[in-house]
Amino acid sequence: MTTLLVIPAYNEARRLDLQAYERALTAQEGLQLLFVDDGSTDATLALLRAFVASHPDRIDIRQEPVNLGKAEAVRRGMVQALGSEADFVGFWDADLATPLDELPALIAPLERDPTIHVVLGSRVRLLGRRIERRTARHYLGRIFATAVSLALHAPIYDTQCGAKLFRPGAPLQDALAAPFRSRWIFDVELLARLDRRIPGGLIRGACEVPLREWTDVAGSQLRWHSFLRAPFDLARIYWRDVR
């Protein structure tokens, strides 16, 4: 079975670990990659073009002429992915904070249970797991995750991990039809849209998989003002898509 991952990339030349992508492509025969270059002004696009040349049948690039922001880059990439014949689609952070070794564990629920439409990687600190997050972000994340869980009426532990898989079909296609209104918590907005569209909502149609490894990679585009805006975006999502 094939899985097509959308990888949004904006000025990621210094952080792209192409050797890690190469290892994943070698180890996982069903893996395909769609990089979305979001108007990068550094060497990101040149690096990706050289990489695609080594695997033209399994890697593709979508180039945006101007920076659209991660939310729209992911949405456009996912819409393109839905036009492929992949069994599963998803998006993954370019810095591989979640290693691609985690992908088979996220695929498993989709293969095992046809009622599952969404699989979320979840950064749960457990014994035997290597989850390395900055302390402030961890606790702010826990507060925000609790607010999201209450807003969506679903016991979601982690909505902001950049590793998510989906079952292609009408619910996902419909949920991706319109641009996201939220620039930074589009993950939550997408889940809210899917909650109305998949049979049984998120309670029955979504699954969280605790990651074995996740590392907070330096150089993230996320800034502190994003955390300050998140509660207001969440309130708007609740009033528009949930209530």
N, C-alpha and C positions, 0 to 999 in steps of 0.2 A: 504494500500500500504506500501511496505517496503523500508526503506532507510538504506544503509550500509555505515557507515562512517569509513574511514581509519584514524587511530590516530598514527602518528609517535612519538616514544618515545625514547629518548636517555638520560640516567641518570636523569630521571624525578621523582625519588623516593620521593624527598622532596616536589614536586609540584603537584603530582597527587592527585586530590580531588575525591577520589573514591565514597564518599557520594554523590557528585554532579552527577556523572555518574549513580549511583544507582537511584537517584530521577528521572533522565531523562528516564531511562529504565522503571520505574514504570509509569511515566506520558505519555510516547509515546510508544504505543504498537508496532508500526511498526519499531522502531529503532533497528538496529543491529550495533555492533562495531567490528572492526578488528584492534587490536593494533599491530603495527610493532615495536618490540623491536630492535633498531638499534645498536646491540652490546654493550648494557649498561654494565658498570662495577660496578654499585651500586646495590641496592635492587629492581630496577624497575621490572625486570623479575619475581622475587619471589612474589612481590605485585600483579602483573597482573595475575599470575597463580592462586593465591588464589581468586582473583576477578572472574576469569573465572569459577571457580568451583561453584560459586553461580548462574551463568546464562550460563550454557554450551550450551544452544540452541540459545543464542543471542550474545554471545561474543566469539571471537577467537583471537589467538595470532599467528603472524608470527615472528619467531625469526631469526635474521641475526647474524651469528657467529662473524662478525667484523663490525665496524662502517663504513657504506657506505656514510653517509651524508643524510640530510633530503630529498634532491631531489630524490635520488635513492630509499630511503626507501618509500617515497610516491609513486613513480612510480611502484615499485614492489607490494606494497599493493593494488594500484588501479587496476593493471593487475589481481591480485587475486580476487578482488572484482567483476570485470567484468565476472568472471567465476561463480558467484553466480546467484541466481534468483531475486535479489533485483530490485525493480522498478527504484530506483535512487541510485547513488553512489556519494561519495564525500570525501573530507578530511578536518580535523578539528584539530586545535592545541591542544596538550595534556594538556596544562595549563588552558584550557577553558577561555582564555582571552575573547573569544566570548562565552557566556553561551549557553548551549544546549537548553535553553528556546527559543532561536532565530531560531532554526531549522524549526519549522512549517512555519514561514514566508518565509524562503528560499525554502521550498518545494512547496509552493502555486503556483508560476509561472510555475513550471514544470507540476503540475497537471492541471492547467488551460489552458495552451497553448502548444500544441504538437510541435510547431515550435521552442520553447525555448530548447536549448541544454545545456546552461551554466547559473548558477546563482551564483553571487558573493555577499558575504557580504561586505558592504561598510561602513567605519567609517566616517560618515558625522556628523559634530557637528551642531546640531539643537536644538532649544528650546524644552525642554521636553525629550531630549535624554541624556543618561549618557555615554559619550565617553571620557575616561580618558587616554590621551596620553601625554608623556613627550614633552615639548614644542619643543625642538630641533628636536626630531624625527618627530613631526607633520609637521614642516615646511620643513625639508629635504624630508619627504614623499610627500608633495605637489609638490615640485620641480620635484621629480622623477616621480610622477604620470603624470604630464604634459608632461614630455619627453616621457613616455610610450604611452600616448594618441596620441601624434604626430607620433611616430614611427609606431604604429599599425593602424593609420588612423581611430581610434574609440574613442568616448568620454568617456573613462573609468575613473572613479573618483579614484578607489582604487583597485590596482592589488595585494597588498601584505597582505591583511587581510587573516588570516588563516582559513577562513570558506568558502568553495566552494562546490557546488553541480553540478552534471552532469547527463545527460540522457544517459544511456548505449546504445551502438550501434557502428556501424562501424567507424564513425568519431572519437569517443573517443578512441576506440581500436587502430586505426591506429596512432593517435597522441601519444599514450603511447608505441608504439612498440619499439622505440629506446631510449636509455638512454639520459637524458638531458645533454647538454653541459655546462649549467650554474649551478653552485652549489647553488647559493643564490637567484637568481631571476628566478627559474624554473617555477614559476607561469606565468610569462610573456612569457616564451618560450612555455609553454603548450597552452596559449591563442593564440599565433602566429600560432602554428601548427593547432589549431582548426579553426582559421579564414579561412584557406584554405580548410577546410574539411566539415564544416557544411553549409547547404543551406543558402545563403545570408550573410555568414560570421558572425562576431561578431555583426555587426550593427543590423541584424535581428534575430540572434539566441542566443543572450546573454542578460542577465538582471541583473541589480544591485539592491540590496535591502538594504536601509539604516538600520543599526542596531539600536536597542533601547539602547543597553548597550555593552560596550567594555572596558576592563581594561588592562592597560599595566602591566603585571605580572612580578615581579622581578625574575631575574635568567635566562633570555633568553640566548640561545646559540649564538644569533646574536651579532657580534662585529663591532666596528667602521670601521675596514678595509673592511668589507663587503659593506658598503656604498661607499667606495672609489672605489671598484671594479665594482659596479653596472653599472656605465655609460659605461664601456668597454664591459661588458657582453651584455648590451642593444644594443650597436652598432653591436656586432657580431650577435645577434638575428635578427636585422634589415636586415643585409646583407645576412644572410642565409635563413631566413624564411619569410621575408616580401617583400623585394625589387623585 
